[in-house]
Amino acid sequence: MLEVMRTRIKDHTEKVKKTAKEVNKEIRKHIITAVTAAFAFMIALFWRDLIQEGINKLIENVGANGDSYFYKILMALVVTVICVFGIVFFARLEKKDLGEGTKESEKKKA
């Protein structure tokens, strides 16, 4: 009886250790993702400043100070379209790298 209890305790201890390692791995993964996102956000802020300064210079050169709101909307639309194309491109690239969406992977699913 005592031996059975020891075996059960040992099994539970191993399960707890395994679960703790998995949780530690998950936490580490999420921390890395958060730090990476923070760096990406910082990069985006610098690009935002650069693009904003470029748009302001363009508006000054065109001489459309009164219509600058219209040009800002127009430039926001242009930047949005370019970014959407970039997102689609990289999403397709990721699918291609993972083997999704190819004829071979669809044959394997069937």
C-alpha positions in Angstrom: 0.0 0.0 0.0 2.8 2.4 0.9 4.6 1.5 -2.3 1.5 2.3 -4.3 1.2 5.7 -2.7 4.9 6.5 -3.3 4.5 5.5 -7.0 1.4 7.8 -7.3 3.2 10.7 -5.6 6.2 10.2 -7.9 3.9 10.2 -10.9 2.1 13.3 -9.8 5.5 15.0 -9.1 6.6 14.2 -12.6 3.4 15.5 -14.1 3.7 18.8 -12.1 7.4 19.2 -13.2 6.4 18.6 -16.8 3.5 21.0 -16.6 5.7 23.6 -14.9 8.3 23.3 -17.8 5.5 23.7 -20.4 4.1 26.8 -18.6 7.6 28.3 -18.3 8.1 27.7 -22.1 4.8 29.3 -22.9 5.5 32.3 -20.7 8.9 32.7 -22.3 7.4 32.5 -25.8 4.8 35.3 -24.9 7.5 37.5 -23.4 9.6 37.2 -26.6 6.5 38.0 -28.6 5.7 41.1 -26.5 9.3 42.4 -26.7 9.4 41.8 -30.5 6.1 43.7 -30.8 7.5 46.6 -28.7 10.5 46.9 -31.0 8.2 46.7 -34.1 6.1 49.5 -32.6 9.1 51.6 -32.0 10.2 51.1 -35.6 6.7 52.0 -36.8 6.7 55.3 -34.8 10.0 56.3 -36.4 8.6 55.5 -39.9 5.4 57.4 -39.0 7.4 60.5 -38.1 9.4 60.2 -41.4 6.3 59.8 -43.5 4.5 62.6 -41.7 7.5 64.9 -42.3 7.6 63.9 -46.0 3.9 64.6 -46.4 4.2 68.0 -44.7 7.1 68.9 -47.1 5.1 67.7 -50.1 2.1 69.8 -49.0 4.4 72.9 -48.6 6.0 72.3 -52.0 2.6 72.0 -53.7 1.5 75.2 -51.9 -1.7 73.8 -50.7 -1.7 75.0 -47.1 -5.4 75.6 -47.0 -6.2 72.2 -48.5 -3.6 70.3 -46.4 -6.4 68.2 -44.7 -7.5 66.8 -48.1 -3.9 65.9 -49.0 -3.4 64.2 -45.6 -6.5 62.1 -46.2 -5.2 61.3 -49.7 -1.8 60.3 -48.5 -3.4 58.2 -45.7 -5.3 56.3 -48.3 -2.2 55.8 -50.4 -0.2 54.6 -47.5 -3.1 52.3 -46.5 -3.3 50.7 -49.9 0.4 50.2 -50.0 0.3 48.6 -46.5 -2.6 46.3 -47.5 -0.6 45.1 -50.5 2.4 44.5 -48.2 0.3 42.5 -45.7 -1.3 40.4 -48.5 2.2 39.7 -50.0 3.7 38.6 -46.7 0.6 36.5 -45.8 1.0 34.7 -49.1 4.7 34.3 -48.5 4.1 32.8 -45.1 1.5 30.4 -46.5 4.0 29.4 -49.3 6.7 28.8 -46.7 4.4 26.7 -44.6 3.3 24.7 -47.6 -0.3 25.9 -47.4 -2.3 26.7 -50.5 -0.1 24.7 -52.8 -1.4 21.8 -55.0 0.8 19.3 -53.1 -0.6 20.2 -49.7 -4.2 20.1 -51.0 -3.5 16.6 -52.5 -2.3 15.5 -49.1 -5.5 16.8 -47.4 -7.7 14.8 -49.8 
